Amino acid sequence: MGNSHSHKRNPQTHTQANLISRINLGCHSFDSLTTIDHEKATLDDRPVSSADDHCHCLSKKRSQVGLSHKRSAPLLPVLRTPASLPPSLPPAIYHSALQNISIQGCVKDYQTFLADFPEYRLTWILDALRRSDFQRLDNAGETYVDYMGGALYPESLLHLHTDFLSHAIMGNTHSASNPSRLSLRCATEARQAVLSFFKAPPGYTVVFTANASAALKLVGESYPFTEGSHYVLAADSHNSVNGIREYATRCGAKVVYIPSTPRGGLIDAEAKSILLQTVPRPHDRKQPHPPHLLGFTGQSNISNYKHSLSILNYAASLGYHTLLDAAALVPSSSFSLAEHPVDAMAISFYKMFGFPTGVGALVVKTSFLAQLRRPWFSGGTVSVVQVPGSQVTMSKDLHERFEDGTINYLSLPAVTDGLRFLSAYLPFIPLRLSCLMCYLSAALLKVRHDVNGLPVVRILSKTSARRLRSVGDQSDAGSTISLVFLMPAGEIMPLSFVDYAASRNSISLRTGCMCNPGGAAALLGITEAMGRLQAGVMLKDFEKTMGRELGVVRISLGLASNFQDVWRVVQFACMLGREQARTALWKQWTESLGVGCAL
């Protein structure tokens, strides 16, 4: 079980005062539709929030030492009028399936939502951002709910970066020319921005990689595993964390999994017990302990569990080195290395703010980095290489020893701007997503088949145990719902059919096992069956044995999500609960596959 399928316009510049005077709190994403009297209060009547300070910083020009060209960070967003909901199905099917669905119905449900979740209004700044930087979603009629797969880039970040590149002259950082020095200064600035964003204390550095997986691989291939070492990880982990076990076992280390609960995640007490039991106890106390590594997932990409970070601190107290996979955690949660000083942390920037792709980072203690041994060297990692011969002297800068070849220097300025951009909005994201997740999960559970009243949806992943009320609060779970759609008789709808139906309705979701086989197996209740797999088995073989496609439907929210998005997902579920609409879609789907159309 592994992976599965899954307009640019000219920016307008406005001062902060002009922007604020134009934002209507009550309209959110339906400003062109709403004529509700009690929703006409503007932000001018509201107290200024702490976001204004963040956004004021974004409107200043950011300077670079020794550069003649200065780059301006993104300005505060400007409102736009969203498009209506376009039917993606043929008219007859669409009107039959969505006979009671209309823009007016959406606005009515939005009023009810605001009454139930008044704290949602506190996140008005994200609605302004949706209008200014993500208007392409409404223009295209697309509902994007795959933020766990990748965030969408804000247009202002793209404009800022392309404007900088159109004026700057940048060269390979390994040269000594003026363009090369500019690139090197931008890289240094990006490293400092990463350390600042994660509140790293002294002693950390940043190694730029292609993505979070490459950052995890750097640690796995270089870690000094030996006989007597242990590599401990949760069953509910991404395959890039699982993959480190190959390096561990090759060196004679033992791999120990922390079991998953039936809904994914882990039990804190059980995790700490396993960590305590696997601490090496050499008979000769004078001998050093063998190195011991904990690969820890901050937030599951399928079960929605946020694992307790106290486990990292506990493991460190026992002598473990700690490696945090934070790719799913940091896009919508604050994380401080001062509070949780892990040895290394892997991130991908496109999952945080959408652009650029192809750039990730390993944020790592220099003391830990010094203990790692690369299995090879390359251009950019060395100072002197004897040829012919066997002598090699690695670069004096630790981070350079792990950055193979040339770093993606043209994209690193966008990393700096992206982190500053996200800093302005991050305090508001958990509260907004808490409101949307509470509404979405409750609404989906209420959807019933029109033929017999049985549920259309079964939610498999963890839901939050508490509802956030204030800006700055942090949730105990993520913003992902993993579920399956059910036929009237109770059997699971094929994932490929759900994919087809969602695409026909312009809903971007994801199906499959999300590169997290342990978490998926736990949610689907097939952990024991997975334990019986033989070498060389393929996914199709496993699915044939189980009698169905394996995986879940994943809905994940993020920076640009709003009520309209989750409302459309609920309406999509309602449509799949209507016999006539589902049958028509099933016929189209089976015809596209060239097979029969029996339900």
N, C-alpha and C positions, 0 to 999 in steps of 0.2 A: 504494500500500500504506500503510495507516494504522491507525486504531483498529479494534478488533473487539469483539464481545460478550463479552462475558465471562460479659429476665426479671429482669428486675431483681429483686433481693432485698435485704433489710436487711443492711447490713454488720455484722459482729461484731467488737468491739474486744478485742484481746488484747495483753498485754505481750510484749516480745520474748522474755523468758525462758520464758513459757508457750508461746509459739509453737515455740521451738526444741525444747522437750521433747516436742512432739507430732509432729515431722517424722521420718519413717522414710526413711532414705537409699535403701534398696533398693527401696522401693515405687514411687517416682516417680509415674507416672500410673496405676498399677495397685495402689494400696494396699489396695483392697477385695478383690483377687483373690490377692495374693501370700502364700503361706505357706511361703516358702523360708527355711530356717534361716539360711543365711549372709547373708540380706538383712535381718536384724533389728536391726542396729546403728543407734542413733539419733545425732542430731547432738550430743547431750550428750557423746558419746565422741569427737567430732571437734574439731580445733583451730578456733578462731574465725577466719573469713576476713576479708579487708578489706571484704567486703560488709556486715558488721555495722556498720561505721562509717557507710557510706552509708545503710543502712536506719535507723540510729538517728537520722540527720538527718531522714529522712522521717517519723519518728514525732513529731518536735517540732512545735510550733505555729509556723507561719511568721507573722511580724509585718509590718505595714505602718505606716510612719510616718504619724501623724495619723489612723489609722483606729480606730474604736471596736470594730469586728468583726474578729477574727483568724481566719485559715483554717488548719486543720490539714492537713499533707501526708499522703498515704496511709500507713497503718500497714503493717507487715509482713503478708504474706498468711496466710490460715488454710486448713488442709487441708479438702478435700471428697472425697466418694466419687464416682468417675466412673460414668457409666452404661455399660451394656454396648453392644456393637456391634449396632445394630438393622438387620435386613434391609430394604433399600430396594426390592428387587425382589419380585415375587410369590413366595410360599414355595417353589413347585416350582422356579422358576428359580434362586432364591437358593441353595437347598440343593444343586442340581446344580452351580451355578457355584462355590460355596464349600464343597464337600463336605468338604474337609479343614481348613477354617478354623474356628477356635473361639477363645474367650477363652483357653483353656488353651494353644492353639498360639501365641497372641500372647505370653503370659508366657514360654513356652519360648524363643521367638525373642528375647525381651527379655533373658533370662539369657545367651544366646549373645552378644548385642550387648554387654552389660556386660563379659563376659569379653574380647571383642575390643577394646572401647573403655573401659577402666577410668577414663580421664580424664573420661568423661561424668559420673561421680559428683561431680566438683568443681563441677558446675553445678546442684547440688541446689536452690539458691535459686530457680531458674527453674521447677522442678517445683512448689515451694510456691506460686509466683505463678500458675501454671496452675490450681491447685486453687482458689485464693481469688478470682482476678480473671477467669478465663476458664472457669469451670465450665459456663457456658451452652453451650459447644461440646460437652462430653460429655453434658449433659442433652438436647441436641437430636440427638446422634449425628452431628454435622457434622464433617467433616474439612476444615479451612480451610488451603489451600496457595496463597494468592494474596496474600502479604504485599507483593510488589512492586507490586501494584495498590493496596493500602491495608492498613495495619496494623489490627488489632483494638484497640478501646479497652479498657483495664483498668477494671473496675467501680469500683475504689476512686477512680480519677481522676474518674469520672463522679459518684460520690457526693459527693466533696469539692467539686466545682465547683457542683453543684446546691445543696448545703448553703450554700455561700457566697452564691449568688445569692438564696436564700430569705431571707437576713438583710440583705444589702447593698442599698443604693439607688444605682444608677449612672445617669449621664446622659451626653449627648453631650459629647465632649471639647472641643468648640468653645465651650461655655458656661463660665460662671464660678461656677456654683452648687456647693454641697457635693457633690451626686451627681456632677457633672462633674469636680470635683477628684479625687474618688475614682477615677473612670475614668482620668483622666490619670495618677494615681500608679500604677495597675495597669499601664497601658501602659508607663510608664517602667521599672517593675519587670520587665516582660516583655522589654524591649529589653536591659536589663542581664543578665537571665538567659541570653538568646541569646548575647550577647558572652562571657559567662563560660563557657558550655557549650563554645564553640568556641575558647576560649583566645585571644580576639582581643587583640592589643596595642593601645595607644592609637592613635587615628586612625581607628577603625571606628565605624560607626553601623548601625542596623537600620531598613529600610523595610518596613512590613507590607503584604502584598499578599494577593490571594485564594488564591494557590497558587504553586508554583514556576514554572509557565508564565507567570503574570502578572509574576513577578519578572524572568524572562528577557526578556519583551516590553518591560519598562521600559527595560532597557539597549539593546535593539535599536532601539527607536523614538527614543531620545534620544542614541545614540552619534553623534559627529561624523564619520560616514563622508564621504569625498570622493573625487574622482578621484585615483587613485594609492594609495588605501587597499586593504587586503586584509582579508577575513574568512576565517579559517582554522578548520576544524573537522574532526572525524573522521566518516567515513562511517557508523560505528556510533554514531549519536547519536539522541536523541529528537527528534521533530518540532518541539518547542518550541525546540530549538537550531537545527534546520534552518530554521525559519521566519525567523530573524534575517536570512537571506540576502536576503529581500525588501526589507528596509530598506537593506541594503548595496548591492544592484544598482540600486536606485532612485536612489541618490546617486552612482552611477558607480564604486563600489568593485568589486573583483574577488573572487569567492568561490573558495576553494581547498579541496578535500577531501583529507584524509589517507586513503588507501585502507584498506580492511578486509582482514584475513586471511580465509581460507576459514572460520574458526571465529569470526569477529568480532574486535573489538578492533583493535589496530594494532601495528606494529613500531616500537619506540622510536626506533631509529636512523633509520628512514624519516621518522618524524614530525619529528625534529629537523632532518633535512636539508631538508624542505619548509619548515619555519619559517625556516631560514637563507637559503634561496633566495628567499623572498618578502619579506625585509626591504627596505624602500624604500631606494634608493640615489640620491638627488637629485644632479644634475650640479653644482648650486651648493651647496657645503657650508654656505654661510651660511643657506640656506633650511631651515626645520624639516622633519623627516620627516612625511609624512602619517600620521594616526592608524591604528593597526593593531590588530585585535582577534582574539584566540584564544578561540573558544567550545569549552570542554573538558568532556567527560563523565567524571566521576569513576569511575562504574561503569555498565556497560551494563545496561539493563533486559531484554535478551534474550539476549545472548551470554555473560553472566556475567563478562565481563572487568573487572578492576580496572585501569584505566589508570595508568601510572606518574605520580605527582604531580611527579616531577622534571622532567617536560616543562613544567609550568607555570613552575617556577623558571627553566628554560632560556629559555623564551619571554620572560619578564620581563627577563632579562639582555640580550636582543636589542632591547628597546624595545617589545614588545607590551603592550597591556592584556590582562589575563587575566580571563575570565569562567568560573566553574566551575558546572556543573550537578551539584549534590550530592544531588539528590533520592533517588537510588537508593543512594548511598554511605553517608550518615550514619545511617540507621536501625540498622545493625549494625556500624559501623566508627567508631573514634575518628578525629577530624580536628582538627588544630590550625592556626589561622590564624597563630600565631607561627612555625610551621615552614614553612607554605606561604602566604605573605601575598598571596593573590590580590587583584585589584582588586575583584571582586564575586563573590558566591556565592549561588545560588538554592536554597531548601529549601522543603519542604512538611511541616507538622507532623503531619498525619494519617498520613503515611507513616512517621513516626518513632514515634508512640505512639498513633495511632488517633483521637484526639479533641483539638481540634475540627477538623472539616472546614471548608473555606472560609477558612483562614488559612495563609498562607505568608510568606516573608520574603526580602528581598534584603539580605544582610549585605555591607556595602560600605565601602570607604575613602572618607572624606569628601573627600579630594583628587581621587579619581576622580569622585565624585558631582558635584563642582563643575564638572567638564568636560562633563557631560551637559546637553543642552538639550531640554526637553520640547516636543513639537509642539503642545501646548495647555495651558490651565490650567483649574482647576475650583475648586469650593468646597473650602476647606481647604488649598489650595496657595498661596494668595496673601495679601498684606497689603493692597494697594490696587489697585483696578481702576478705570480711567477709563471712564465710560459716559455719553453717547457719547464716543468717542475711541479711542485705541489704546495708551495707556500702562498698564502693569501692573507692579507691584512684587511679586516673589515673597516667600514667607514667609521670615523670617530663619533659621528652623531648616531645615537642608538636607533632613532626612528628610521634613518636612512638604510640601516641594515635590513630592514623588513619591507621596504618599498621597492619592489622589483621593477627594474627598468625606469621609465619616466612616468611620474604621477600625472594625473589628469589635470594639468595646471590651468587649462582654459576654463574648467568648471569650478575650481575652488573659490573664486570670488563669489559665485552664486551660493556657495555653502555659507559664507559669512553673512550675506544678505538674507538668506533663508532662515538662519538661526535668529537674526534680529527680528525678522518678520514674525516668526513663530512665537518669539518671546512676548510680543504685544498681545497675542490672542490666547496663549496657553492657559492663563488663569481662568478664562471663561469656558474653555472646552469641556472640562468634566461636568460642570453644571448643566450645560446644554445637552450633552449626550445622556446624562442621567435622566433628564425629562423625556427625551425622545425614546430612550430604551424602555423606560417604564410604560410609556404609552404603547409602543410597538409590541412588546411582549404580551401585554394584557389584551390588546386588540386582536392579535393573531390567535390567541387561545379562545377567543369568542367566535371565530369564524366557523360556520357549520355548513355541511352539505345540504343542498336544498331538497334532496330526495329522501333523506332519512334523519337529518339533524345531527349526524356524527361529526366529530372534529375533522377539520381539513389539515391542521398543522399539529405536529408534536415537537415541542421544543426540547432539545437534548442537552444544551449547554447550561452553564451556571448563569443565574440571574443575580443581580445585586441584592444584598440583604438590607440595604438602606438607601433611602432617597436623599440626594443632595439638596441643600436649600440655599447655599450661599456661594458666591464667586470665590474661588480659591480652594474650596473643599476638594478632597480627592476621593474617588470612588474605590470600593473594595473589589470591583470587577471591571472588565473591559467594556467595550461597546460593540460586541459581536454576539450574534444569535446564530447558533448552529441548530438546524431543524431538519425534519423530513416532512414532505407533503404526503397526505394519505388519500387513497381512493375511498369511495363510499363504503366498500366492504372492509376497509381497514388496512389493506396491503399498501406498501410504500410505492409512491409514484416513481417511475424510473428517473434518475437524475438527468439523463439526456433529454427526456421529455420536458422536465422543468426548465432546463437550459433553453430549449427551443421556445417554449411558451414565454419565458422571460424576455428573450431577445425580440420576439414578435411584439412585445409590449414595451420595448425600449427600457428594460430594467437590467442594469449591469450588476449581476451577482456572481457568485462562484459556487461550483459544486465539486465534490471529490473528497479526498482525505487531507488536503491542505499541506502536504509534505509533513504530516504529523501522524504517522501510523499508530503510535501508542495511544494518543488522545482520541483518534477516530475509532479505534477498536474499543476503547472504554465506552464511548458514547453509544456505539452501535451494539454493545454487548457481545462482542466476538473475540474478546481477549484470549479465551481458552482455545478457540479455533486458530487464532494466529500462532499460538504456541505450538501447534501441531504442523506448521508449515515445513516443507522439506526444501533442501537446497535446489535452486534453479527454478522455483515456482514463479509463474508470471501472474500479474493481476487478473487477467482473464481466467486463468485456471482457478484462482481463489474465488472469483465471483461465480464461476460455474459450480464450484463446490457448495457455496453458500446459497445459490439459487437466485441471485439478484445482483444488481450493481451495488458496489460498496462505496459509501461516502455519505456526505451530508450536504445540505444547502446552507451556505454561509451568507448572512447579511451582516455587513460591518459598516459602521458609521465613522465619520471623521470630521475634520476641520470645517468643511463646507456643507455638512448635512443640515437639513432644516425639516420643518414639519411636513412640507409638501412631499419630501422624499419618503418618509415613513408612511404617510397617508397613501401614497401610490402603491407601496409594497402591500399594505393591508388590502387595498382594492384588487390587487393582483391575486392575493389569496382568496378573496371573495369570488373572483371570476373562476378560479379553479374549483370552487365549490359549487358552481352552477353547471348542471348536467349538460345543457345545450352548448354552452361555450366550451367546456372541456372536451366534449365529444368532437366538436368541429376542429378544435386545435389538435386533438389526437389523430384525427383523420389526415390533416395536413402534415403532421409530423411523420406518420407512418408512410404516407405517400412519398415524402421527401427521402425516406430511407429505402423505398422500394419494397416494402413488406406489407402484410395485411393490416387492417385497421381495427381488429377486434379489441374491445376494451376488456 
